[in-house]
Amino acid sequence: TEGLVEQIRNIAGVEIAALLKEDPGRVKVSMRAKTEADVATIARNFGGGGHRKAAGFTLQADLDTARETVRKAMTTHLTGMDG
């Protein structure tokens, strides 16, 4: 499944791709950035790590909550890059 997040990142117009994998009681998040975004910064906010273009973390949440949390974090990061 890790290759899937790479494929999503390669879609035109995508700056950050995220793959969420649900396990009982938690969701593992893998993120990849295309150009200017720093997904390690996002991951560190949730106790995770990685590097600028590839990072991840785990959320103690259900899939719907995790999806919304990740979406908001990515949107905030990308909006902050605009200036």
C-alpha positions as CSV (number, residue, x, y, z in Angstrom):
1,T,0.0,0.0,0.0
2,E,3.0,2.4,0.5
3,G,3.4,2.7,-3.3
4,L,-0.2,3.9,-3.5
5,V,0.5,7.1,-1.7
6,E,3.4,7.8,-4.2
7,Q,1.0,7.3,-7.1
8,I,-1.6,9.7,-5.6
9,R,1.2,12.3,-5.2
10,N,2.0,12.0,-8.9
11,I,-1.5,13.2,-9.9
12,A,-1.5,16.7,-11.5
13,G,-2.5,19.3,-9.0
14,V,-1.7,17.2,-5.9
15,E,0.8,18.8,-3.6
16,I,0.3,16.4,-0.6
17,A,-0.9,12.9,-0.7
18,A,-2.0,11.0,2.4
19,L,-2.9,7.3,2.9
20,L,-4.9,6.4,6.0
21,K,-4.9,2.8,7.2
22,E,-7.4,1.9,9.9
23,D,-6.4,-0.5,12.6
24,P,-8.5,-1.3,15.7
25,G,-8.7,2.0,17.7
26,R,-6.2,3.9,15.6
27,V,-5.4,5.1,12.1
28,K,-1.9,5.1,10.6
29,V,-1.2,8.1,8.3
30,S,1.5,8.1,5.6
31,M,2.0,11.4,3.7
32,R,4.1,12.4,0.7
33,A,4.8,15.9,-0.6
34,K,5.5,16.8,-4.2
35,T,7.3,20.2,-4.2
36,E,7.2,22.8,-1.5
37,A,5.2,21.2,1.3
38,D,6.9,19.8,4.4
39,V,4.9,16.8,5.6
40,A,7.4,16.2,8.4
41,T,6.1,19.4,10.0
42,I,2.6,18.1,9.8
43,A,3.6,14.7,11.2
44,R,5.5,16.2,14.1
45,N,2.3,18.0,15.2
46,F,0.8,14.6,15.8
47,G,3.8,13.0,17.5
48,G,5.1,11.4,14.2
49,G,8.1,12.0,12.1
50,G,9.9,11.6,8.8
51,H,11.4,14.1,6.4
52,R,10.2,16.9,4.3
53,K,8.8,14.8,1.4
54,A,7.8,11.6,3.3
55,A,6.4,11.3,6.9
56,G,3.8,9.6,9.0
57,F,2.1,9.3,12.3
58,T,-0.6,7.4,14.1
59,L,-3.9,8.9,15.4
60,Q,-6.0,7.3,18.2
61,A,-9.3,7.9,16.4
62,D,-11.8,6.3,14.0
63,L,-11.3,6.7,10.3
64,D,-13.8,9.5,9.8
65,T,-12.3,11.6,12.6
66,A,-8.8,10.9,11.3
67,R,-9.7,11.8,7.8
68,E,-11.0,15.2,8.9
69,T,-8.1,15.9,11.2
70,V,-5.6,15.1,8.4
71,R,-7.5,17.2,5.9
72,K,-7.6,20.2,8.2
73,A,-3.9,19.8,9.0
74,M,-2.9,19.6,5.3
75,T,-5.1,22.6,4.4
76,T,-3.7,24.7,7.2
77,H,-0.1,23.8,6.1
78,L,-0.8,24.6,2.5
79,T,-2.6,27.8,3.3
80,G,0.4,28.9,5.4
81,M,2.7,28.4,2.5
82,D,0.7,30.9,0.4
83,G,2.2,33.7,2.4
